[in-house]
């Protein structure tokens, strides 16, 4: 089977006209992301973002067919690796979270750059595969097996492959395709709505090019996360595109079906002027943006401040079996972000020693923590507390 080897094969890459539904969704995404980003104190939001990374990793792994339980992911982050077959999945999950944290650190430092640049896409792949077991970077096909090199695009005939019914560009053409890709999906010159549509389209077109022998799906989701941050809808890392892609809007198979739909060739002169279908791209981009809005809305509702205060108080009383004064401490931390340990007595109106003992019990329970033994304390969230505080984050069996 022959394929078109000019980079324009991935056109159209942009939409000159937005269907009414897509225009409405992009507007709603911007507004909802702004509302979500204002829900929590920034310090509390950073703590919760750590739990969202676990969620993002869990669902991204699930898309790959790897069901890694959130608690096993957290064990891996703390260096507690299992000795059975789950160890490789733990290392995979830890690598994913480390890359996502690095993306967020780059964004916070103002050094993220353009996420569609070949150098950044290669960095994502290299950072992930440099920290996973060798067997996860071993490619097996009908021609035998070989070891994939982290961060290297396909460049040899043995790297050529077929993905379902799709035949990606040959390995010899990948570099030129990725240069073209980076120019077509630069965010800097785009307006707010066009940036959001670019996240959707770039996600598909990267997988269409299939620049790496393996790991393209994971890299595209990490790139989409970086593009969301760069586009101003990151909301302190409080939502996950991977959860939406794994679950779909109405059923789990939507992601694969819509990606396949966007592979469709142009049908007629009324279907755009590119190699691929403009109509299919509009439908796919609308779906993808609806998934983003769905996940932003889900997290905004989940983090409704009054309800979260109530759930925290209930968790402290029912799960931790601590007195009302402990709930007062937790409520103060939710509102203030952090506080000196000495303020525990002022907040609870208890004697200093009693207040410190109560604070220590919250720390021992994992709901409160500190960067240093005597430093300010703030809220902490993990998969155990999430079962009570955010029961819909993970499936019940996770």
C-alpha positions in Angstrom: 0.0 0.0 0.0 1.4 3.4 -1.0 1.0 6.5 1.1 1.3 10.2 0.4 4.7 11.2 1.7 4.4 15.0 1.6 3.7 16.6 5.0 0.6 18.3 3.6 -0.9 14.9 4.0 -2.0 15.9 7.5 -4.1 18.8 6.1 -6.4 20.3 7.1 -4.8 21.3 10.4 -7.0 24.3 11.2 -10.7 25.2 10.9 -11.5 28.5 9.1 -15.1 28.1 10.1 -16.4 26.8 13.5 -19.7 25.0 13.6 -22.1 26.8 16.0 -21.7 24.0 18.6 -17.9 24.1 18.5 -17.9 27.9 18.9 -20.2 27.6 22.0 -18.0 24.9 23.5 -14.8 26.8 23.2 -16.3 29.8 24.8 -17.6 27.6 27.7 -14.2 26.0 28.1 -12.5 29.3 28.7 -15.2 30.4 31.3 -15.3 27.1 33.1 -11.5 26.8 33.3 -11.3 30.3 34.8 -14.0 29.4 37.4 -12.3 26.1 38.3 -9.0 27.9 38.7 -10.5 30.3 41.3 -12.2 27.6 43.4 -9.3 26.9 45.8 -6.5 28.7 47.4 -3.4 28.2 45.2 -1.5 26.2 47.9 -4.5 23.9 48.3 -4.9 23.6 44.5 -1.2 22.5 44.2 -1.8 19.8 46.7 -4.9 18.6 45.0 -3.1 18.8 41.6 -0.9 16.0 42.9 -3.9 13.7 43.2 -5.1 14.8 39.8 -1.8 13.7 38.4 -2.4 10.3 39.8 -5.9 10.3 38.2 -4.5 11.5 34.9 -1.9 8.7 35.0 -4.4 6.1 36.0 -6.7 6.9 33.0 -3.9 7.3 30.6 -2.6 3.9 31.6 -6.1 2.5 31.3 -6.3 3.7 27.6 -3.1 1.7 27.0 -4.8 -1.4 28.6 -2.8 -1.1 31.8 -5.0 -1.1 34.9 -2.7 0.3 37.6 -4.5 1.0 40.9 -4.1 4.5 42.3 -2.7 3.2 45.6 -0.1 1.3 43.7 0.8 4.5 41.8 1.2 6.3 45.1 3.4 3.6 46.5 5.6 3.9 43.5 5.9 7.6 44.0 7.1 7.0 47.6 9.6 4.3 46.5 7.5 1.4 47.7 7.8 -0.9 44.7 6.0 -4.3 44.6 7.7 -7.5 43.9 5.1 -9.1 41.5 4.1 -8.3 37.9 2.7 -5.0 39.0 6.2 -3.6 39.6 6.6 -2.7 35.9 3.2 -0.9 35.8 4.3 1.0 38.9 7.5 2.2 37.2 5.5 3.1 34.1 3.1 5.1 36.2 5.8 6.9 38.2 7.6 7.9 34.9 4.3 9.3 33.6 3.7 11.4 36.7 7.3 12.6 36.8 7.0 13.8 33.2 3.7 15.6 33.9 5.2 17.3 36.9 8.1 18.4 34.8 5.7 19.9 32.3 4.0 21.8 35.0 7.3 23.0 36.5 8.4 24.3 33.1 5.1 26.1 32.7 5.3 27.7 36.1 8.9 28.8 35.4 7.9 30.3 32.0 10.1 27.9 30.1 7.5 25.5 28.5 7.8 26.9 25.0 5.7 25.5 22.1 4.4 22.0 23.0 4.2 21.0 19.3 7.9 21.6 18.6 9.7 18.4 17.6 12.3 18.9 20.4 9.5 19.1 23.1 7.7 16.0 21.7 10.9 14.1 21.7 11.7 15.2 25.2 8.3 13.9 26.4 9.1 10.5 24.9 12.6 10.4 26.1 11.7 11.4 29.7 9.1 8.8 29.9 10.9 5.8 28.4 14.2 6.6 30.1 12.6 5.6 33.4 10.5 2.5 32.5 11.6 -1.2 32.4 13.3 -2.3 29.2 10.5 -4.6 28.3 8.1 -1.7 28.0 10.5 -0.2 25.3 10.8 -3.5 23.4 8.9 -3.6 20.1 7.6 -7.0 18.9 6.1 -7.5 15.4 6.1 -10.1 12.7 9.6 -9.1 11.7 11.0 -9.9 15.1 11.8 -7.5 18.0 14.1 -4.5 18.7 14.7 -2.0 21.5 13.2 1.4 21.0 15.5 4.4 21.7 13.8 6.9 24.0 13.2 10.3 22.2 14.1 9.1 18.7 11.6 9.4 15.9 11.1 6.5 13.5 13.9 6.6 11.0 14.6 3.1 9.8 12.5 0.8 7.5 12.0 -1.6 10.4 10.2 1.2 12.2 7.5 1.3 9.5 4.2 0.0 10.8 0.4 -0.1 10.4 -2.0 1.1 13.1 -5.4 -0.6 12.6 -6.5 0.4 9.1 -4.1 3.5 9.1 -0.8 3.5 7.4 1.4 6.3 8.9 4.0 8.1 6.9 7.2 6.0 6.3 10.0 6.3 8.8 12.1 8.2 6.3 9.5 11.0 6.1 8.7 11.4 9.8 11.2 14.2 10.5 9.8 16.4 7.7 6.2 15.6 8.8 7.1 16.7 12.4 8.7 19.9 11.2 5.5 20.7 9.3 3.4 19.7 12.3 5.3 22.1 14.6 4.6 25.0 12.3 0.9 24.2 11.9 0.3 23.9 15.6 2.3 26.9 17.0 0.0 28.4 19.7 1.6 31.8 19.9 -0.1 33.4 16.8 -3.5 31.9 17.5 -6.5 33.4 19.3 -8.0 31.9 22.4 -10.6 29.8 20.6 -8.2 28.7 17.9 -5.8 27.5 20.6 -8.4 25.2 22.0 -9.2 23.7 18.6 -5.5 23.3 18.0 -5.2 21.1 21.1 -7.8 18.8 19.6 -6.5 18.7 16.1 -2.8 18.4 17.1 -3.7 15.4 19.3 -5.1 13.5 16.4 -2.5 14.7 13.8 0.4 13.6 16.1 -1.0 10.1 16.3 -1.7 10.2 12.6 2.0 10.8 11.9 2.9 8.2 14.6 6.4 9.6 15.0 7.6 6.9 17.4 7.6 3.1 17.1 5.5 3.1 20.3 4.2 5.4 23.0 2.5 7.9 20.6 -0.8 7.8 22.5 0.8 8.6 25.8 3.0 11.3 24.3 0.0 12.9 22.6 -1.9 13.1 25.9 1.0 14.6 27.7 1.4 17.1 24.8 -2.3 18.0 25.1 -1.8 18.6 28.8 1.1 21.0 28.0 -1.0 22.7 25.3 -3.9 23.2 27.7 -1.5 24.9 30.2 -0.1 27.0 27.4 -3.6 28.0 26.2 -4.6 29.3 29.7 -7.1 26.6 30.6 -4.9 24.5 32.9 -6.7 25.7 36.0 -3.7 24.9 38.3 -3.6 21.3 37.0 -7.1 20.5 38.5 -8.5 18.6 35.6 -7.4 15.7 33.3 -8.0 15.2 29.6 -7.1 11.5 30.0 -10.1 10.8 32.2 -12.4 12.2 29.6 -10.8 10.4 26.7 -10.9 7.1 28.7 -14.5 7.5 29.7 -15.9 9.3 26.6 -19.1 11.4 26.8 -21.5 8.5 26.7 -19.3 5.3 26.3 -15.7 4.2 26.6 -15.2 3.4 23.0 -15.7 6.9 21.7 -12.0 7.9 21.8 -10.8 5.2 19.5 -13.9 5.7 17.2 -13.4 9.4 16.9 -9.7 9.2 16.3 -10.4 6.7 13.5 -13.1 9.0 12.2 -10.6 11.9 11.9 -8.4 9.6 9.8 -11.1 9.7 7.0 -9.9 11.0 3.6 -11.6 13.9 1.9 -14.9 12.7 0.4 -15.6 15.4 -2.3 -14.9 18.9 -3.4 -17.4 20.0 -0.8 -15.3 18.4 2.0 -12.4 20.9 2.2 -9.3 21.1 0.2 -6.9 18.9 2.2 -6.0 15.3 2.0 -8.2 14.4 5.0 -11.9 15.1 5.5 -12.7 18.6 6.8 -16.2 17.4 7.9 -14.7 14.6 9.9 -12.2 17.0 11.5 -14.9 19.4 12.5 -16.9 16.5 14.1 -13.8 15.2 15.9 -12.7 18.6 17.1 -16.2 19.3 18.5 -16.2 16.0 20.3 -12.7 16.5 21.8 -13.6 20.0 23.0 -16.8 18.7 24.5 -14.7 16.2 26.4 -12.5 19.0 27.7 -15.6 20.9 28.8 -17.1 17.8 30.4 -14.0 17.2 32.5 -13.7 20.9 33.5 -17.4 21.0 34.5 -17.0 17.7 36.4 -14.1 19.0 38.5 -15.7 22.4 39.0 -18.8 20.7 40.5 -16.7 18.3 42.5 -14.7 21.2 44.1 -17.7 23.4 45.0 -16.2 25.0 48.0 -19.1 24.8 50.5 -19.7 21.1 49.6 -15.9 20.4 50.0 -15.9 22.0 53.4 -18.7 19.8 54.5 -17.1 16.7 53.1 -13.9 17.5 54.8 -15.6 17.9 58.2 -17.5 14.7 57.7 -14.3 12.8 56.7 -12.5 14.1 59.8 -15.4 13.0 62.0 -16.4 9.7 60.4 -13.2 8.3 58.9 -10.5 9.8 61.2 -12.8 9.9 64.3 -11.4 13.2 65.4 -13.2 15.9 67.4 -14.9 19.0 66.0 -11.8 21.1 66.6 -9.9 19.0 64.0 -12.5 20.0 61.4 -12.0 23.6 62.4 -8.3 23.2 61.6 -9.0 21.6 58.3 -11.5 24.3 57.3 -9.0 27.0 58.1 -6.4 25.3 55.9 -8.8 25.0 53.1 -9.5 28.7 53.2 -6.0 30.0 54.0 -3.8 27.5 52.1 -1.3 27.0 54.9 -0.6 28.3 58.4 2.1 28.2 61.0 1.8 25.3 63.4 1.4 27.7 66.3 -1.8 29.0 64.8 -3.5 25.7 65.6 -4.3 26.9 69.1 -5.7 30.2 67.8 -8.0 28.5 65.3 -9.3 25.8 67.7 -9.2 27.9 70.9 -7.7 25.0 72.6 -4.6 25.0 74.9 -1.4 25.0 72.8 -0.4 21.5 73.7 -3.8 20.0 73.0 -4.0 21.9 69.6 -0.6 20.6 68.6 -1.5 17.0 69.5 -4.6 17.4 67.4 -2.6 18.7 64.5 -0.2 15.8 64.8 -3.1 13.4 64.5 -4.2 15.0 61.3 -0.6 14.8 60.0 -0.4 11.1 61.0 -3.6 10.5 59.1 -2.1 12.0 56.0 -4.7 14.8 55.6 -2.3 17.5 56.6 1.4 17.8 55.9 4.4 20.0 55.8 7.5 20.5 53.6 9.7 20.5 56.8 9.3 19.2 60.3 8.6 22.6 61.7 7.3 24.4 58.6 3.8 25.7 57.8 1.2 23.0 57.4 -1.3 22.6 54.5 -3.9 20.1 53.3 -2.8 16.9 51.6 -4.9 14.7 49.3 -4.3 11.0 48.4 -6.3 8.1 46.9 -7.4 7.0 50.4 -9.0 10.4 51.3 -10.2 10.7 47.7 -12.6 7.8 48.2 -14.5 9.9 50.7 -13.8 13.5 49.5 -13.9 12.9 45.7 -15.7 9.6 45.3 -16.2 10.0 41.5 -12.5 10.6 40.6 -11.7 6.9 40.2 -13.9 3.9 39.4 -15.1 2.1 42.5 -12.8 -0.9 41.9 -9.7 1.2 41.5 
